[in-house]
Amino acid sequence: MKPSEIRELLKYASMPDFISFGGGMPNPLSFPMNELREIVDEVIDVNGKYALQYGNTGGLPDLKTEISKMVLKTEKIKTEEKNIIVTSGSQQGLYGLGKIFLNHSDSLIVESPTYVGAISAFNANAGKMIPIEMDSEGIIVEKVEEKIKSLKANSNLPRFIYVIPNYQNPTGHTLSLERRKHLMELSETYQIPLVEDNPYGELCYSGEKIPSLKSMDKSGENVTYLGTFSKVMCPGLRIGYTIAPEAVVSKLNLLKQALDLSSSTFSQYVAYEYLKKGVIYKQVPKTVELYRKKRNIMLKALEDYFPKNSTWSKPDGGMFIWATLDKKINTSEMLKTSIENGVGYVSGLAFSPDGSHTSSMRLNFTFSEDEEIVRGISKLSNTIKNVSVRATPA
């Protein structure tokens, strides 16, 4: 296990005038403060003796009922309480799936690049990640199929395939409908489970929403789905959920008993009321409007300031833009200079199980003030240009 570059960046957050595009933090303006204050008061007044007590390991039954209604409405996923376990953030579910599915050195397929938290979770469980290249339409499923066939020839099929289909972290890319269908076919043909991580699905700013992999799972046995309240309510309450076959939920339940006994009962009651009262459906459009503006500001700033030989993604949703610089520039090595110049980002290497993407970086556009986005991209561009001059042979 290695320290996260993102966590290391947090120590600089208190520096005067420091602008961070590093963390994947929601903007505090997206937190429904007034509604949550009312809900918290009601939870204490009405259910305080239960909400402040130990809870069921699998999760509050009423919350699981509301989650099943929510995913049916937002993702057309049909599920039951027995297929849902509430977790302490979706990260706990991700770690748990690695623990359950992976024996030492078992392989799994991931996108390249992929979520840094997934790399940490799978490394902690000694999984051997097989990265598959992406483009603007998501993971290249033809290459997934090629890899599966070569692994099958050696009787060494991957234990599962991990993907973030919507506004992927870190690239912002969305997996196309055709590729989703193809991926489902591969899962069914070779009996390889899919793990669908969908923290950003509701943060759609442009384009059409594409059906989730879980909604395409006819048997209900091929796709395990990870969801969270961190982006649609707030991350501080640490509530996520996993929707999976009963056998998987049962194993997650056993593991969770060893990890934390249960997720915060109080937080679960708050999340239950948040869904039951329909606050989520009023809040998400406000968050989308806020983030759409910030995405557009960053894209415009990149166009105005970044070197012409650099490229970047143009996401339809989510929280991140993936920028790639001249191949002579190593963004990990450049990070120290950038921090000294007052701007933080996460280098591409942090998202690379195989040490690739050394000239790329992930930029978060949701957290910073509008004017900070422009100023930060301008300052970052100056850093890149100065480093680029030094990297160019005389």
N, C-alpha and C positions, 0 to 999 in steps of 0.2 A: 504494500500500500504506500502511496506517495501523496504528499500534500497537494491540494488543489491550487492551481495558479489563481483561481478566482478568489479563494479564501485568503490567499496571500495579499491580494490587491486591497482587501478590506482595510488593512492597517493604514493605507494611504488616504482613506476616505475623509479623514478629519483634517487633512492638509488644507490650508487656505487656498481658495480658488481652484482646487483640484477638480477636474471633470472626469468622471468615470463612465466609460462605455462598457465596462467589464462585467459587472454582475447582471444576472437575469432578474432584476428586481422590478416588480410592478411599481407604478407611480402611486404615491400616497393619495393623490387626488382621485384615484380609482376606488379607494376604500369607502364604502357607504357608512360613514361614521355615525350619522344620526340614526339610521335604521338599525345599525348594530347596537348602539347604545340602548335603544328601546327594547331590542330583542334580549340583550343581556339582563336588563332590569326584569323583564318578564320571566326569563328562565329562572332567575334567583327567586322571584316572588312565587312563582307557580310550581317549579320543579327543583328548587334549590336542594332539597334533601336527597334527590336522586342525581342531579347534575354534578354535585360536589363529592360524590361517592365513587368508589371503584366501579368499573363498568364491565360489560360483557366483552370477552376477547374479540369476538367476531364483529362487534359493533352494535350500536343502538338499533334495535329492530325498526323503529319508526323512521330513523334516518335512512336505513337501507330501502325501505318502501319508497321514500321520497326520491332517493337516487334512481331507483328503477323507473319512476315516472319521468324524471328529468332526462335520462339517457334515451328513453323512448321518444320524448318530444324533440330533443336536440340532435340525436344521432340515429334515431330509428332502431335502436338496440332493444330487443325484447329479452328481458331477463327476470329472474326471481331472486328473492332475498337469499336463498340458499347458495346462490352463485356470486354473492357479493361479500367482500370483507372490507371493513373500514380500516385504513392504515394511518400512521402518523406521517402524513404527506405521501405523495405517490412514490417518493424515493425509497421509503421503507418497503413498499410493494416490489419495487425493482430489485432491491437487494434480496428480498425473500425469494423471488423467482429464480435468481441466480443460485441461491443456496439450494433450492429444491431441485432444479433441473440439472445442475452441473456437478458432476464428480470431478476430481482433480484432472486437469488437462483436457476435459471434454471441450469440443469446439462449438461455437455458435457463430452465426452470420450477423454482421452489423453493417450499417451504412458507413461510408467513409467520406467526410468526417462524421462523428457521432457525438452524442451528448456526453460531456465530461463526467457527469454523475453515473452514467451507465458504465463507463470505463472503470470508474472506481468500484462500483458494485460487482462487476464481473471479475475484475482483478482480485478483489477480496475473496472471491470464491474460486480462484485459480482457474478461471475459464480461459480458453484459447480463442480469442476473437479473430474472426476472418473478415477483414474489411472489404466491402464491395463498393466500387466507384459510383458516384452520383453525377447527375447533370440537372438541368433546370426542371426536369420532370420527376425528380426523386431518384431513388436507387435504381440502377440499371438492371432490371429483372432478368434480362437475357444472360447477363454475367452471373447472376445468382444461380440460374439454371445450370450454366456451364460448371460452376463450382460444385453444385450438388451432385451432378453426374460424376465428376472426377472423384469426389469424396465417397460416393456410393461404390465406385469401382474398387475402392480400398476398404469397403465395409466400415466406413467411418462417417456416417451421416451426422450433420450438426444437430445438437439437441434442440435448438430453436432458432428462429430468425427474429431479431429485434429491429423494429422500425418506428420512426416518428413521422407518420404520413402527412400531417398537416403543419405547414409553416415550420419545418424542421429546425431543431436546435443542433448545430449552429447556423446552418445555411439559409434558413427561411424558405427552402424549396418545398413544394407540395407534390406528393406522389400522384401521378395522373390516374384517371379511372381505368384506362386500359392496363396499366401496370399493376394496379390493385387487383384487377381480375386475374391477371397472369400469376401474381403472387399467391392468391388464394388457390389457384389450380395446382401450383407447385406444392403448397402445404397439404392439400388433399391427396395428391398423387403419391408423394413421398412420405406422408404422415409425419411432417415436421411442423411442430406448433409455431404459431406466430405470436409475438408479443407486440401489441399495438399500444404505444405510449402517446396519449393525446392531451397534453396539458394546454394546448393553444387553440383547440378546435373552435371555440366560440369567438376568438379574436380575429374575425374575418373583415378585411377592409376593402377588398375588391375581388372580382371574380365570383364564380359560383362555388357553393359548398359541395364537396364530393362525398359520397357515402363512405362511412367508416368501414374498415375491414371487418369489425365485429358484426356490423349489420348484415354483412354478406356471408357470415358464418352459419350456414344452414343447419348443421348438426349441433352447433353450440359447443363443440369440442375442440376446434382447431385454433381459435383465437382467444388469447387472454388480453384483457383491456385494462389499461391503467388510466385513471382520471384523478383530478385534483380540484380543490376549492381555492388553491393559492392564487390563480389568475382571475377567477370570477367572483371572489369574495375578498380574501386577504390571506397572505401566507403565514402570518403570525400564529394563527390558530392550529396550523399543522394538521389539516384533515385531507386525506386522499382516499382512494378506494380502488379495489381491484375486482374486476368481473371475470370469472374464470369457471371452468368445469368444476363440479363438486369435489373431485379428488384433489385438485390443485388448491381449492379454498381450504379443504381440510388440512392439508400440509402447511399452508400459510398460517392457519390458526394455531397449529402446534408450535411453529417457529415463533410466532408473535407472543405466545405465552412465555417464551424464554427471553424475548427482547424487551418488552415493556408491559406485559400483562394485558393492557388494552390501550387504545388511543384515548386522549383526554375526553372524559365523559362530558365535561362542561362544553368543550369545543363542539362535540357532536350534537349537543342540544341546540347550540347556537346555529350550527349548519342546518339542522332539521327545521328550525323556525324560518331560517333564511329561504329555504326551499318551499316550505309549506305556505308561507305568506306571499310567495311569488316575487320577493325582492330581487332575486337573481335576474329575472326577466326584465326588470326596470333598470337594473344597474349595468348590465352588460352592454346595452346600446350606448350608454354614456361613456363607458370605458373604450369602446370601439371608436367612437368619435374622437376622443382624446388621443388615442394612439395612432389613428389614421393620420391626423395632422402631424404628429411627431415623425412618423415614418416618412411622410412627404418632405418635411423639412430636412431630414437627414439625407434623403436621396438627392434633393436639390443641392445641398452643401457638398456632397460627394462630387456631383457634376461640376460644381463651381471651383472646387479646390484640389481634388485629388489628382495625382499625376495621370497623364493621358494613357500611359501604358498599364494602368491598373484596371481591374474589373470588379464588379460587385453584383450581388443578387438584388432582385427587385421583388421582395416578398408580397404576397397577397394578404398576409396576416402575420400573427405572432409578434415576436419581440426583437428579432435579430436580423442584421444584414451581414453577409459574409463577403469580405473584401480580399482580393488577391493582388499582391504587388509584383513588381519585377522579381524574377526568380533569384536574382543576386542578393536580395534582401531577406534576412532571417528575422522574422517578427519576434521570436523569443529573445534574440540578442538585442533587438531594437527596443524592447519593452522598458528596460532600465532608463534609457535616454528619454523615451516618451514620458515616463513617470516624472523624471526630473523637469521636463517641460510642462508638466501639469495635466497630462492626459493618460488615462488608463484604458486598456482593452485586454482581450484575451487572445493569446497567440494561437495560430492554427494547430501547432504541435499538441496543445492541451486536449484537442479533440481527435487525436490520431493514435489509434492503437499500435500502428506500425511505424510511427515516427515520420509520417509524411506531412504535407500541407505546411511546410516550414515558412512559406512566403505569404501565408494567409492570416487573417485575423477576424474575430467576431466582434461586432459592434452592436451594443444594445441601444435602442432609440427610445424606450418607453420611460426611463427614469429621469433623465436630465431635463432641465428647463429648456424651453424652445431656443432662447438665445444662447444657452450653453452648448446646444447641439451644433450650431453654426460656428461658434467660437472654438469649440473642441475639435471639430473636423478641420478647421483652418490651421490650428496649432499642430494637429497630428500630421497634416499634409506637409507642413514646414519641416517637421522631424523626419518624415519619409524622404523628402528631397535632400536634406542634409546628409542623411545616412546613405542615400543613393549615390551622392557625389563621392563619398568615401569608398563605396563599394565598387566604383568604376575604375578599372586599371588606367594608369596614366599613359 
